[in-house]
Amino acid sequence: MNQEAPKKPYRRIAVEEGWGFPEMFDIYKKFLTDYPQDDPSFMSLMGYYALADGERPESVRRRLTDTETRLQEMDAAGIDHQLLSLTSPGTNPLPAREATWLAQRSNDAMAKVIVDHPTRFSGLAAVPFTATDAGAEELTRAVKDLGFKGAILNSHVRDEYTDSPHFLSFYEAAEALDVPVYLHPNGPSQGLFKPFHDRGLDGSIYGFGVETGLHLLRLVVSGIFEKFPHLKIVVGHLGEALPFWLNRIDYMYGKQIATGRYAHVKPLPKKPSEYLKENVWYTTSGMPWQDEVMFVRKMVGADRVMYAMDYPYQYEPSEVDIQDNLPISDEEKFQFFEGIATRVFKI
């Protein structure tokens, strides 16, 4: 008689897991066909994943949209629960009308998947950042009416970063609703794009991390966490290299404030690293290696680092075993895989 495998002492909750639906690709295809030069970063990213043939783009499209495939691969990798989010670039490259349609359609479609599989999935809301209220109304609807756990922000919005004043209504809503904002990579904004693309470095190999780390640091030094002290940001890929730079960021920020180098940059009451340790949480999406995980835990605090896979772009079941074998206690593994996620996202 076969014995059941012993139940592990935690659920594996993966919190940066891309999702899509067929109509999303239709609107991307139309936009890229009608305005091929409008956004070179969008063309590089979704021109490949939405328009190209070939094993990888076709596999990613299937995995983004096929719930049964997703469930089978979750089971194969030992993932108990996924926090779904509209895949990058989400609504961000689109004008207000199209962005609003895509956000509402995405949220309604994702909500149905969650209702059908409530123990396996939760969701982050897509919002139309190009709308006049920067998506605050749709975030409120998705959280209050659909039960979503936060918002996905696929970094820059038509080359603009969200430390600009007209995005404040979105952050005000996120803080009031007490839900986190997941800052997720996008292709580099137009001012950054060319030197990356020239050598094929604009994607997840390097450009994504540079662009997203820049966005997060802009938010910090803009004073966003002074305006909204209870705002929670989550960032993947172990912080897009910022934990490695923490001490240098503090040192150089202090020097330039003391010397008045940038008259338009106002001093903060705290060091940048303090905000990065108090208002930001970090996930291991796409970065499963033990040395890196342990380093970031040391730099920002073990209670700030939680598990993610980065499905379907980096679906590697072996990486789950690597993180199961982190040199930490059973209680710390529970927090890493389950406890932190349940507190931050209220899963």
FENNOR-V844838 format. One record per helix or strand of 3 or more residues. SS is the DSSP state (H for helix, E for strand). FROM is the first residue (numbers start at 1). LEN is the number of residues. Records with the same first field share a line. If there is no record, write none. Layout:
SS->FROM-LEN, FROM-LEN
//
This chain:
E->13-7, 81-6, 121-3, 150-4, 180-4, 233-3, 280-4
H->22-13, 40-10, 55-11, 67-11, 96-21, 136-9, 165-13, 190-8, 207-16, 224-4, 237-4, 242-18, 272-7, 290-11, 302-3, 318-7, 330-16
//
